[in-house]
Amino acid sequence: MKENVIKVKSYQFALKIVKLTKLLKEKKTEAAIINQLLRSGTSIGANVEEAIAGISKAEFSMKLSISYKEAKETLYWLKLLKDTGTISSEDYNFYYQDCDEILRILWAILKKTRMSGK
């Protein structure tokens, strides 16, 4: 069976976000930011899973759209952490690259889905 790239990448990214939030808790980072980052960063993959299990093309597209929005939100929280000096630019770039790749894949899937069938 062929590996689902977005499913794998979004899950691997969620694992990284969970580890990052654990480190941020140790650094006594603002809990609200940690919770938002954890929620949005893990929601990407959860919505990908729901999209894959979707019954209709519309449901598939809607869930992937939510994944895309969650990835954009995750980038916001990461940028905020970088700009407040909570994480280094190097750490930011590490997470940014993964999240940006996920965004590009989701966008390509959404474009293809909207032009044709699931």
C-alpha positions as a Markdown table, in Angstrom:
| # | Residue | x | y | z |
|---|---|---|---|---|
| 1 | Met | 0.0 | 0.0 | 0.0 |
| 2 | Lys | 1.3 | 3.4 | -1.0 |
| 3 | Glu | 2.3 | 5.7 | 1.9 |
| 4 | Asn | 0.1 | 8.8 | 2.4 |
| 5 | Val | 2.7 | 11.6 | 2.5 |
| 6 | Ile | 0.5 | 14.3 | 4.1 |
| 7 | Lys | -0.7 | 11.8 | 6.7 |
| 8 | Val | 2.9 | 10.8 | 7.7 |
| 9 | Lys | 4.3 | 14.4 | 7.6 |
| 10 | Ser | 1.5 | 15.9 | 9.6 |
| 11 | Tyr | 1.8 | 13.1 | 12.2 |
| 12 | Gln | 5.6 | 13.6 | 12.4 |
| 13 | Phe | 5.1 | 17.3 | 12.8 |
| 14 | Ala | 2.6 | 16.8 | 15.6 |
| 15 | Leu | 5.2 | 14.7 | 17.4 |
| 16 | Lys | 7.7 | 17.5 | 17.1 |
| 17 | Ile | 5.2 | 20.1 | 18.4 |
| 18 | Val | 4.4 | 17.9 | 21.4 |
| 19 | Lys | 8.1 | 17.7 | 22.3 |
| 20 | Leu | 8.5 | 21.5 | 21.8 |
| 21 | Thr | 5.6 | 22.3 | 24.1 |
| 22 | Lys | 7.1 | 20.0 | 26.8 |
| 23 | Leu | 10.3 | 22.0 | 26.5 |
| 24 | Leu | 8.4 | 25.3 | 26.6 |
| 25 | Lys | 6.6 | 24.2 | 29.8 |
| 26 | Glu | 10.0 | 23.6 | 31.4 |
| 27 | Lys | 11.0 | 27.2 | 30.3 |
| 28 | Lys | 7.9 | 28.5 | 32.1 |
| 29 | Thr | 6.5 | 29.9 | 28.8 |
| 30 | Glu | 3.1 | 31.4 | 28.9 |
| 31 | Ala | 0.6 | 28.5 | 29.2 |
| 32 | Ala | -1.9 | 30.1 | 26.8 |
| 33 | Ile | 0.6 | 30.2 | 24.0 |
| 34 | Ile | 1.8 | 26.6 | 24.7 |
| 35 | Asn | -1.8 | 25.4 | 24.7 |
| 36 | Gln | -2.6 | 27.2 | 21.4 |
| 37 | Leu | 0.5 | 25.9 | 19.7 |
| 38 | Leu | -0.2 | 22.3 | 20.9 |
| 39 | Arg | -3.8 | 22.5 | 19.8 |
| 40 | Ser | -3.1 | 23.9 | 16.3 |
| 41 | Gly | 0.1 | 21.9 | 15.7 |
| 42 | Thr | -1.6 | 18.6 | 16.5 |
| 43 | Ser | -4.9 | 19.5 | 14.9 |
| 44 | Ile | -3.3 | 19.5 | 11.4 |
| 45 | Gly | -2.8 | 15.7 | 11.4 |
| 46 | Ala | -6.1 | 15.0 | 13.2 |
| 47 | Asn | -8.0 | 16.8 | 10.4 |
| 48 | Val | -6.0 | 15.1 | 7.8 |
| 49 | Glu | -7.1 | 11.8 | 9.3 |
| 50 | Glu | -10.7 | 12.9 | 9.3 |
| 51 | Ala | -10.4 | 14.0 | 5.7 |
| 52 | Ile | -9.1 | 10.6 | 4.7 |
| 53 | Ala | -12.0 | 9.0 | 6.4 |
| 54 | Gly | -14.4 | 11.5 | 4.8 |
| 55 | Ile | -17.4 | 10.2 | 3.0 |
| 56 | Ser | -17.8 | 12.9 | 0.3 |
| 57 | Lys | -15.5 | 15.1 | -1.7 |
| 58 | Ala | -17.0 | 18.1 | 0.1 |
| 59 | Glu | -16.2 | 16.6 | 3.5 |
| 60 | Phe | -12.6 | 15.7 | 2.4 |
| 61 | Ser | -12.0 | 19.2 | 1.1 |
| 62 | Met | -13.5 | 20.9 | 4.2 |
| 63 | Lys | -11.3 | 18.9 | 6.6 |
| 64 | Leu | -8.2 | 19.5 | 4.5 |
| 65 | Ser | -9.1 | 23.2 | 4.5 |
| 66 | Ile | -9.2 | 23.1 | 8.3 |
| 67 | Ser | -5.8 | 21.4 | 8.4 |
| 68 | Tyr | -4.4 | 24.2 | 6.2 |
| 69 | Lys | -5.8 | 26.9 | 8.5 |
| 70 | Glu | -4.4 | 25.1 | 11.5 |
| 71 | Ala | -1.0 | 25.0 | 9.9 |
| 72 | Lys | -1.2 | 28.7 | 9.2 |
| 73 | Glu | -2.1 | 29.3 | 12.9 |
| 74 | Thr | 0.8 | 27.1 | 14.0 |
| 75 | Leu | 3.2 | 29.3 | 12.0 |
| 76 | Tyr | 1.7 | 32.3 | 13.8 |
| 77 | Trp | 2.4 | 30.9 | 17.3 |
| 78 | Leu | 5.9 | 29.8 | 16.2 |
| 79 | Lys | 6.7 | 33.3 | 14.9 |
| 80 | Leu | 5.4 | 34.8 | 18.1 |
| 81 | Leu | 7.7 | 32.5 | 20.1 |
| 82 | Lys | 10.6 | 33.5 | 17.9 |
| 83 | Asp | 9.9 | 37.2 | 18.0 |
| 84 | Thr | 9.6 | 37.2 | 21.8 |
| 85 | Gly | 12.9 | 35.4 | 22.1 |
| 86 | Thr | 11.3 | 32.3 | 23.6 |
| 87 | Ile | 12.7 | 30.1 | 20.8 |
| 88 | Ser | 15.8 | 30.8 | 18.7 |
| 89 | Ser | 15.7 | 31.7 | 15.0 |
| 90 | Glu | 17.3 | 28.3 | 14.3 |
| 91 | Asp | 14.5 | 26.4 | 16.2 |
| 92 | Tyr | 11.9 | 28.6 | 14.4 |
| 93 | Asn | 13.4 | 27.7 | 11.0 |
| 94 | Phe | 13.4 | 24.0 | 11.9 |
| 95 | Tyr | 9.7 | 24.0 | 12.7 |
| 96 | Tyr | 8.8 | 26.5 | 9.9 |
| 97 | Gln | 10.3 | 24.3 | 7.2 |
| 98 | Asp | 8.2 | 21.4 | 8.2 |
| 99 | Cys | 5.1 | 23.4 | 8.6 |
| 100 | Asp | 5.6 | 25.2 | 5.3 |
| 101 | Glu | 6.1 | 21.9 | 3.5 |
| 102 | Ile | 2.8 | 20.7 | 5.0 |
| 103 | Leu | 1.1 | 23.9 | 3.8 |
| 104 | Arg | 2.4 | 23.4 | 0.3 |
| 105 | Ile | 1.2 | 19.8 | 0.2 |
| 106 | Leu | -2.2 | 20.6 | 1.6 |
| 107 | Trp | -2.6 | 23.5 | -0.9 |
| 108 | Ala | -1.7 | 21.2 | -3.8 |
| 109 | Ile | -4.2 | 18.6 | -2.7 |
| 110 | Leu | -6.9 | 21.2 | -2.2 |
| 111 | Lys | -6.3 | 22.7 | -5.6 |
| 112 | Lys | -6.4 | 19.2 | -7.2 |
| 113 | Thr | -9.5 | 18.2 | -5.2 |
| 114 | Arg | -11.4 | 21.3 | -6.3 |
| 115 | Met | -10.5 | 20.8 | -9.9 |
| 116 | Ser | -11.5 | 17.1 | -10.0 |
| 117 | Gly | -13.0 | 14.4 | -7.8 |
| 118 | Lys | -11.4 | 13.1 | -4.6 |
